[in-house]
Amino acid sequence: MALSTCDPCSFSRPDLCIVTNIDLDLAVDFEKNVIAGTAHLHVEKKRDAIEALVLDTKDLNIEAVSEQGSGRVLEFKHHDEGNIKAFGSKLEITLPSDAGKRLIVSIQYITSPTCSALQWLCPEQTAGKRQPYLFSQCQAIHARSLFPCQDTPTVKFTYTAKVKAPREITILMSAVRLGAVACEGDSSSRVHQFEQKVPIPSYLLAIVGGDIESRDIGPRSKVWSEKELVEQAAFEFAETEKMLRTAENLLGPYVWGQYDLLILPPSFPYGGMENPCLTFVTPTILAGDRSLADVVAHEISHSWTGNLVTNSTFQDFWLNEGHTVFAERKITSRMHGGEPLRQFLANEGWKTLQETVATLTKAKESAYTKLIPDLTGVDPDDAFSSVPYEKGFALLCYLEQILGGSAVYEPFLRAYIEHFKYQSITSQQWKDFLFSYFCSEEDQRKLQAVDWNTWFFAEGMPNVQPQFDSSLAKPCQDLASQWLTAADTDLSSFTATDLQQFSALQKREFIALLLQAETVVTVAKLQTMDTLYQLSAIRNSEICFRWLRLGVKSRWKDIIPRALEFVTEQGRMKFVRPIYRDLYQWEEAREAAIENFKKHCVEMHSTTAKEVAKDLHLAAH
């Protein structure tokens, strides 16, 4: 079955008939693990003669379809699932022949208990163990399993929602909260109401329900979590308003009104998700010292680069993520450390890109190292990696350097957002605007000299590396070199004060350098290092992640149970997948890794479980 001519990962045809607004009337059922209700789709025909509305669905039970207002029943047909299960199936609804150019189509439906957009947790899987918990993750193409939609970032729509849930459960969505009221005739439930006036793509529609509460952390921000974590989260994210103001100075006005943060349960598969008005955040960034708050700077940046200006399809995902990493590092450096910090982070990102390219190439997935990959017949989750983030950032950083630096490139970035706000665009549109903005003869000559075909479509690392200052990295390099060249019998020159002046970023860079070195660090050195530096006791998850990988690489048997505990207590794919891959490569640890995964995969997010099963060379779970 052919997919949409607009998006290789969608059956929908917004070029013929487009959804402009959705009104959701839903009920959350924690006993059956389903959401049921009606989606009222405001539809606009591109031409009067259009006879059908085409939508994406996945495992949805469509009970009835009608035209709101007249109440006329509309015929609909599900086309069978294609070769890629993630794509789901096409829902084709016949429109009334006498309908005008605009109409409202009401679809009554129920999600599947195995809905890929939703994770349901029993009370025992939460911190408080009092109430069940529900959260969504619609990116990249899981929204179609939550509600019938045109599941492509090409389409943006506004929405409202009324959500019925048990009285003890607080519901939040990626929208402005309008309050909750008791259900008439049902004292055990409440109806929560929401409105999102800024158009969003389907992957940014989000819902969460649980025993959660909030604390104010700024004039337009709250932090939400279970009460066991809420005070810690309020401390960790106390600089949110400062980040927002810094972002506005760089990118323009914040248009979404509220900016709240939600600390999710540990099974959340990502560092953060930029759902409008309600950023989802992993608890792995609760380091206790705000050292991992750059994740919030990243998600805040998405309010402009991704949410306001959006990639037209996930083939152009770098437009979202490359620009967001670029803005995030600008914000972080302005708040802490200045330009040397930005350069340090850029250099770290380049090394992350090198490792990702090597991993994908080894897995015979080098096609996904392209900045603009071909996703025809591909589940975007399978192509997900740091490539669009770091290769995209490298391109933008390179352009900034050749065009004259921050003084000229930052005004371009703001103009780009202003020009394309509320739109979904392609890489070609971005490039055309770049050329139109930098229109002087000298700038045109520089832009014409860029090897665009290689940057966009070549596999592997970029053939040009931006220049990064290494002043903050040098102490890390020096200490790592000393450890790598020292003899196991002569480690007396190292002391507990070696890392005393290192920031958390420098500590993780020090360990990363040891991990990336061709020389394998001996177990004797790791044991001495741990005694001196107490690395196993550090709460910072980024440091812990690198330390565990280093131990596995060195075949330190004591690290195996620690590594398995780490991948079990949280489900962030950035951490879980590399450690499981490392353990699989170590024959002595392989069986323990497989058994641990089989035991705990039901606790994982479905996307995480699917990808780790691939990493462990297991049949699909």
C-alpha atoms as one frame of an Amber mdcrd trajectory, in Angstrom:
protein
   0.000   0.000   0.000   1.386   3.398  -0.953   1.940   5.885   1.826   1.172
   9.590   1.599   2.866  11.560  -1.144   3.665  14.158   1.532   5.297  11.986
   4.206   6.782   8.499   3.702   5.701   7.533   7.227   2.043   8.545   6.962
  -0.992   7.271   5.028  -2.807  10.598   5.413  -3.423  13.011   2.551  -3.383
  16.539   3.969  -2.775  17.796   0.436  -6.391  16.832  -0.304  -8.175  17.318
   3.005  -6.557  18.732   6.159  -7.419  18.635   9.869  -7.188  22.107  11.444
  -8.543  21.535  14.980  -9.429  18.564  17.189 -11.822  18.511  20.137 -11.247
  15.444  22.318 -13.830  14.056  24.739 -12.113  11.153  26.473 -12.277   8.839
  29.489  -9.253   7.113  31.025  -9.847   3.547  32.206  -7.034   2.316  34.470
  -8.653  -1.091  34.939  -8.734  -1.940  31.227  -5.691   0.221  30.312  -7.565
   2.012  27.562  -8.707   5.506  26.652 -12.142   5.755  25.086 -14.162   8.631
  23.710 -14.712  10.799  20.683 -12.395  12.881  18.549 -14.164  15.722  16.748
 -11.983  16.643  13.767 -12.429  20.032  12.124 -11.721  19.331   8.472 -11.014
  21.607   5.533 -11.175  20.328   1.970  -8.452  21.576  -0.335 -10.914  21.262
  -3.231 -14.711  21.044  -3.263 -14.727  17.690  -5.039 -12.775  15.811  -2.355
 -14.786  12.739  -1.347 -12.768  11.251   1.519 -10.780  12.125   4.607  -7.715
   9.903   5.015  -6.258   9.384   8.506  -3.601   7.313  10.253  -4.614   4.798
  12.907  -2.882   1.968  14.740  -4.709  -0.654  16.790  -7.700   1.646  17.302
 -11.203   0.221  17.577 -13.320   2.648  15.539 -16.898   2.277  16.771 -18.726
   4.976  14.806 -18.124   7.971  12.538 -20.574  10.810  11.953 -20.841  14.400
  10.813 -21.227  16.696  13.788 -24.232  18.943  13.482 -26.322  16.888  11.096
 -25.554  13.653  12.932 -25.310  11.798   9.637 -23.486   8.479   9.886 -20.409
   8.404   7.669 -19.069   5.287   6.032 -15.481   4.360   6.817 -13.036   1.677
   5.800  -9.857   0.377   7.410  -7.199  -0.650   4.948  -5.059  -3.528   6.124
  -1.778  -2.907   7.886   1.202  -2.598   5.566   4.571  -4.271   5.880   5.718
  -1.938   8.672   3.650  -2.543  11.809   4.543   0.891  13.201   2.704   2.540
  10.304  -0.602   1.011  11.433  -3.416   1.259   8.908  -5.207   3.795   6.776
  -8.655   4.981   7.843 -10.666   6.309   4.916 -13.863   8.193   5.758 -16.374
   8.989   3.022 -17.464  12.625   3.224 -21.040  13.723   2.429 -21.376  14.812
  -1.186 -23.342  17.891  -0.142 -20.917  18.915   2.628 -19.276  22.298   2.316
 -15.577  23.006   2.265 -15.428  22.803   6.064 -17.065  20.236   8.317 -16.572
  18.438  11.634 -16.093  14.666  11.576 -16.755  12.890  14.898 -14.996   9.573
  15.464 -15.937   7.378  18.414 -13.101   5.002  19.303 -11.195   3.010  21.941
  -7.434   2.563  22.155  -5.845  -0.854  22.492  -4.423  -1.976  25.870  -1.153
  -2.326  23.950  -1.337   1.194  22.497   2.273   2.062  21.594   1.799   5.724
  22.574   0.842   4.903  26.159   2.565   3.321  29.104   0.395   2.169  31.978
   1.990   1.635  35.391   0.431  -0.127  38.344   0.742   1.579  41.742   3.692
  -0.663  42.689   5.692   0.768  39.759   5.408   4.346  41.032   7.409   6.123
  43.704   4.433   6.537  46.033   2.817   3.159  45.271  -0.609   4.735  45.894
  -2.233   5.168  42.469  -1.732   3.891  38.911   0.103   6.089  36.421  -0.258
   6.798  32.714   1.956   8.731  30.317   2.188   9.117  26.562   5.041   9.348
  24.105   3.739  10.169  20.619   6.995  11.018  18.878   7.719   9.895  16.261
   4.579   8.213  14.818   2.742   6.843  17.858  -0.017   9.475  17.982  -2.019
   7.335  15.537  -2.353   4.702  18.279  -3.787   7.298  20.700  -6.307   9.036
  18.434  -7.202   8.997  14.716  -5.196  11.766  13.088  -3.040  12.906  10.215
   0.071  11.626  11.950   2.647  13.707  10.150   4.481  16.847  11.315   3.398
  18.402   8.022  -0.003  19.005   9.634  -0.487  21.352  12.589  -3.750  21.766
  14.469  -5.132  23.396  17.599  -6.998  21.277  20.124  -9.223  21.188  23.172
  -9.767  18.246  25.489 -12.115  17.049  28.195 -10.697  14.045  30.021 -12.613
  11.991  32.583 -10.492  10.162  35.168 -10.767   8.814  38.721 -10.982  11.548
  41.332  -7.613  10.601  42.865  -5.824  11.045  39.527  -4.514  14.372  38.228
  -4.556  14.671  34.435  -2.169  16.957  32.524  -1.821  17.536  28.788   0.361
  19.482  26.363  -1.980  22.441  26.635  -3.120  25.156  29.007  -5.106  23.772
  31.949  -8.647  25.111  32.272  -9.450  23.324  35.522 -11.214  20.177  36.684
 -14.835  19.672  37.701 -16.710  16.838  39.369 -18.618  14.535  37.055 -22.355
  15.000  37.235 -23.824  11.906  38.823 -20.415  10.300  39.375 -18.667  11.433
  42.543 -15.768   9.032  41.935 -14.537  10.904  38.842 -13.492  14.354  37.627
 -13.332  15.924  34.175 -10.158  17.857  33.361 -10.280  20.496  30.612  -7.502
  21.813  28.351  -6.961  24.150  25.418  -4.024  24.484  23.040  -4.451  27.625
  20.905  -1.097  27.340  19.129  -1.142  24.807  16.253   0.928  21.680  16.942
   1.785  18.502  15.025   0.297  15.224  16.244   3.518  14.015  17.889   3.289
  16.891  20.402  -0.096  15.901  21.773   0.573  14.424  25.214  -1.336  13.153
  28.226  -0.317  12.060  31.698  -2.327  10.877  34.676  -1.194   9.980  38.161
  -0.874  10.839  41.811   1.079  14.025  41.110   1.338  17.504  42.556   3.132
  20.725  41.707   5.339  23.496  43.036   5.700  26.964  41.541   9.208  27.541
  40.184   8.580  30.784  38.324   5.908  33.256  37.228   4.866  30.993  34.332
   6.232  27.623  35.448   5.417  24.758  37.776   7.208  21.486  38.319   5.007
  18.394  38.623   5.854  14.968  40.026   4.870  12.458  42.617   5.203  14.098
  46.019   8.279  11.986  46.821  10.297  13.925  44.223   8.567  17.294  43.970
  10.787  19.248  46.390  13.967  17.841  44.876  12.678  18.697  41.391  11.770
  22.242  42.471  15.363  22.758  43.609  16.853  21.169  40.490  14.861  23.343
  38.088  14.860  26.619  40.009  16.581  28.372  37.085  13.773  27.626  34.608
  12.562  31.236  34.346  16.122  32.445  33.834  16.475  29.902  31.025  13.225
  31.057  29.466  14.310  34.708  29.512  17.708  33.806  28.073  15.990  31.829
  25.306  13.654  34.729  24.541  16.623  37.095  24.196  18.104  34.712  21.654
  15.036  33.407  19.798  12.122  35.783  20.313   8.932  35.826  22.435   7.702
  32.636  24.095   4.229  32.106  22.603   2.955  29.109  24.594   1.928  30.890
  27.819   2.708  28.265  30.446   6.000  26.351  30.660   5.723  23.472  33.130
   8.002  20.519  33.786   6.874  17.016  34.672   9.223  14.474  36.246   8.110
  11.134  34.879   8.653   7.641  36.284  12.051   6.057  35.469  10.748   4.038
  32.501  10.408   7.183  30.370  12.691   6.409  27.400  14.140   9.850  26.678
  15.971  12.615  28.512  13.092  14.945  27.845  10.158  15.486  25.520   9.235
  18.992  24.495   5.449  18.676  24.748   4.105  22.262  24.607   3.269  23.798
  27.986   4.403  20.571  29.701   7.933  19.302  29.124   8.373  15.662  30.132
  11.698  15.009  31.895  13.498  11.859  32.998  14.253  11.523  36.725  17.838
  10.639  35.720  18.647  14.361  35.552  17.899  14.858  39.267  21.572  15.014
  40.169  21.098  17.109  43.297  23.405  19.894  42.102  21.651  21.189  38.923
  24.559  19.817  36.878  22.233  18.138  34.353  19.795  21.016  33.899  21.057
  21.520  30.336  18.397  18.942  29.397  15.825  21.567  30.357  17.647  24.175
  28.255  17.316  21.752  25.341  13.581  21.245  25.856  13.001  24.972  26.359
  14.776  25.643  23.050  12.341  23.276  21.350   9.598  25.811  22.131  10.997
  27.652  19.119  13.056  25.117  17.164  10.717  22.181  16.683   7.449  23.289
  18.215   7.120  26.726  16.596   9.105  25.883  13.449   8.752  22.170  12.759
  10.345  19.656  10.419   7.895  18.778   7.673   8.688  15.060   7.972  11.035
  13.048  10.174  13.458  12.843   7.268  14.208  16.478   8.121  14.416  15.751
  11.865  17.756  17.571  12.002  15.901  20.861  11.507  14.301  20.275  14.906
  17.201  18.740  16.772  20.249  20.389  15.190  18.808  23.854  15.773  17.740
  22.898  19.287  21.206  21.676  20.278  22.635  24.856  18.748  20.258  27.062
  20.772  20.611  24.946  23.931  24.389  25.405  23.977  24.002  29.142  23.407
  21.608  29.362  26.366  23.741  27.188  28.651  26.897  29.136  27.891  25.195
  32.498  28.456  24.007  31.336  31.860  27.116  29.440  32.966  30.681  29.512
  31.719  30.503  31.654  28.602  31.877  30.740  25.197  34.530  28.274  26.505
  31.697  26.141  27.913  29.858  26.155  24.580  33.041  25.075  22.848  33.557
  22.322  25.421  30.021  21.008  24.862  30.452  21.234  21.097  33.621  19.176
  21.244  31.885  16.606  23.457  29.052  16.435  20.942  31.479  15.834  18.076
  32.875  12.805  19.904  29.354  11.554  20.577  28.705  11.801  16.844  31.881
   9.830  16.091  30.804   7.016  18.390  27.274   6.976  16.972  28.524   6.833
  13.392  30.876   3.975  14.293  28.066   2.067  16.071  25.588   2.491  13.209
  28.197   1.545  10.622  29.114  -1.599  12.554  25.413  -2.504  12.751  25.139
  -2.078   8.958  22.838   0.903   9.481  25.114   3.528   7.973  22.183   4.888
   5.926  20.976   6.430   9.186  24.178   8.454   9.497  22.928  10.747   6.733
  21.693  14.119   7.920  18.632  13.623   5.688  17.945   9.869   5.571  15.410
   8.194   3.305  12.688   6.889   5.627  10.594   5.199   2.953   9.384   1.991
   4.548  11.260   2.783   7.780   9.922   3.203  11.298  11.466   6.549  12.417
  12.177   5.012  15.832  14.607   2.620  14.133  16.515   5.552  12.644  16.673
   7.522  15.906  20.199   8.423  17.082  22.385  11.399  17.952  23.076  12.037
  14.237  20.353  14.666  13.614  21.331  16.330  16.899  25.114  16.473  16.549
  25.587  16.388  12.780  22.914  19.062  12.505  24.637  21.122  15.190  27.994
  20.698  13.432  26.538  22.082  10.182  25.055  25.119  11.941  28.255  25.707
  13.894  30.300  25.466  10.682  28.018  27.979   8.959  28.263  30.364  11.917
  32.053  30.228  11.715  32.372  30.782   7.956  29.731  33.549   7.856  31.283
  35.756  10.517  30.449  34.405  13.967  27.670  34.868  16.512  27.194  38.567
  15.809  25.830  37.839  12.341  24.494  34.289  12.748  22.320  34.818  15.835
  20.219  37.522  14.083  19.758  35.049  11.218  18.556  32.371  13.646  15.960
  34.746  15.086  14.879  35.862  11.603  14.533  32.212  10.549  12.160  31.512
  13.436  10.152  34.671  12.808   9.853  33.854   9.091   8.711  30.233   9.517
   6.857  30.335  12.870   3.699  28.183  13.017   4.866  26.315   9.902   6.337
  22.914   9.046   9.235  23.153   6.601  11.759  21.112   4.628  15.543  21.356
   4.540  15.282  22.979   1.116  13.091  25.764   2.518  15.611  26.323   5.314
  18.464  26.435   2.811  16.598  28.821   0.493  15.995  31.200   3.405  19.654
  30.963   4.431  20.731  32.009   0.937  18.168  34.824   0.788  19.238  36.192
   4.187  22.996  36.150   3.561  22.678  37.846   0.202  25.927  39.804  -0.114
  28.289  38.738  -2.860  30.887  37.574  -0.336  28.373  35.547   1.685  26.936
  34.008  -1.455  30.416  32.906  -2.455  30.916  31.273   0.953  27.569  29.503
   0.831  28.110  28.281  -2.715  31.402  26.762  -1.592  29.675  24.597   1.036
  29.433  20.953  -0.062  25.695  20.742   0.562  25.228  17.339  -1.047  27.792
  15.784   1.283  26.428  17.507   4.382  22.848  16.460   3.615  23.124  13.066
   1.973  26.543  11.490   2.600  26.983   8.716   5.133  29.469   8.933   7.971
  31.156  11.913   9.601  31.074  15.373   7.985  34.087  16.009   5.769  34.601
  19.360   7.516  34.982  19.745  11.266  34.134  23.074  12.892  36.889  24.546
  15.041  36.351  24.052  18.774  38.323  25.636  21.617  39.754  22.976  23.952
  40.812  25.056  26.967  38.283  23.466  29.354  38.990  19.997  27.966  42.778
  20.184  28.393  42.875  19.348  32.147  40.688  16.320  31.400  42.995  15.260
  28.570  46.093  15.664  30.717  44.729  13.593  33.610  43.390  10.889  31.291
  46.773  10.679  29.568  48.517  10.274  32.916  46.281   7.357  33.862  46.631
   5.692  30.469  50.432   5.815  30.535  50.964   4.979  34.209  52.046   1.500
  35.236  49.746  -0.526  37.477  52.583  -0.821  39.983  53.098   2.933  40.239
  49.859   4.802  40.870  51.056   6.700  43.925  51.203  10.027  42.069  47.408
  10.169  41.866  45.502  11.697  44.770  41.908  12.343  45.773  42.395  16.031
  44.910  42.983  15.353  41.195  39.319  16.034  40.383  38.785  18.686  43.032
  38.690  21.576  40.550  36.783  19.636  37.880  33.174  20.517  37.116  30.677
  17.694  36.608  31.096  18.185  32.853  34.867  17.817  33.132  34.528  14.670
  35.245  32.363  13.032  32.625  34.784  14.169  29.904  37.696  12.643  31.815
  35.927   9.277  31.978  34.789   9.567  28.357  38.400  10.039  27.237  39.397
   6.843  29.050  36.450   5.058  27.466  37.353   6.244  23.956  41.043   5.451
  24.259  42.473   2.524  22.296  44.381   1.478  25.418  42.151  -0.503  27.771
  42.296   0.758  31.352  43.217  -2.113  33.657  40.961  -3.255  36.481  43.714
  -2.354  38.960  43.607   1.247  37.750  39.814   1.376  37.933  39.850   0.091
  41.485  42.420   2.720  42.505  40.500   5.411  40.659  37.299   4.469  42.457
  39.014   4.503  45.847  40.509   7.953  45.219  37.690   9.661  43.334  34.627
   7.781  44.683  33.224   7.594  41.143  30.799   4.778  41.944  29.126   7.010
  44.538  28.429   9.959  42.201  24.694  10.557  41.606  25.128  12.327  38.270
  23.679   9.819  35.781  25.870  10.993  32.885  29.024  10.309  34.924  27.658
   7.021  36.227  26.787   5.920  32.674  30.318   6.497  31.399  31.891   4.928
  34.484  29.848   1.750  34.053  30.717   1.512  30.359  34.379   1.973  31.185
  34.184  -0.858  33.703  32.529  -3.159  31.169  35.128  -2.298  28.537  37.879
  -3.151  31.035  36.129  -6.461  31.869  35.822  -5.554  35.552  33.565  -8.333
  36.857  32.400  -6.286  39.842  30.784  -3.801  37.466  28.331  -6.311  35.936
  25.729  -6.236  38.755  26.029  -2.437  38.997  25.472  -2.085  35.252  22.447
  -4.388  35.338  21.001  -2.456  38.270  21.489   0.831  36.388  19.655  -0.363
  33.246  16.864  -1.820  35.377  16.162   1.134  37.648  15.686   3.541  34.720
  14.746   3.167  31.056  16.384   6.120  29.332  17.459   4.734  25.948  20.544
   6.948  25.806  21.887   4.955  28.766  20.179   1.586  28.483  20.979   0.673
  24.883  24.763   1.307  24.936  25.206  -0.587  28.221  23.198  -3.562  27.004
  25.226  -3.542  23.755  28.480  -3.415  25.740  27.397  -6.293  27.987  26.393
  -8.345  24.961  29.875  -7.926  23.480  31.398  -9.354  26.680  30.833 -13.090
  26.535  31.024 -13.486  30.296  28.275 -10.880  30.804  26.097 -11.712  27.801
  23.824 -14.291  29.390  23.264 -12.153  32.487  22.311  -9.189  30.267  19.844
 -11.270  28.252  18.273 -12.786  31.350  18.006  -9.364  32.998  16.270  -7.950
  29.934  13.826 -10.850  29.695  12.979 -10.455  33.384  12.374  -6.694  33.225
  11.294  -5.947  29.636   7.625  -5.800  30.688   8.519  -2.847  32.914  10.147
  -0.987  30.019   8.546   1.447  27.627   7.549  -0.441  24.466   9.988   1.528
  22.300  12.882   0.826  24.655  12.068  -2.882  24.862  11.863  -3.166  21.077
  15.204  -1.488  20.468  17.065  -3.333  23.261  15.746  -6.652  21.941  17.430
  -5.770  18.654  20.652  -4.850  20.460  20.645  -8.253  22.194  19.867 -10.066
  18.924  16.595 -11.400  20.308  13.308 -11.938  18.539  10.879  -9.022  18.772
   9.363  -8.464  22.224
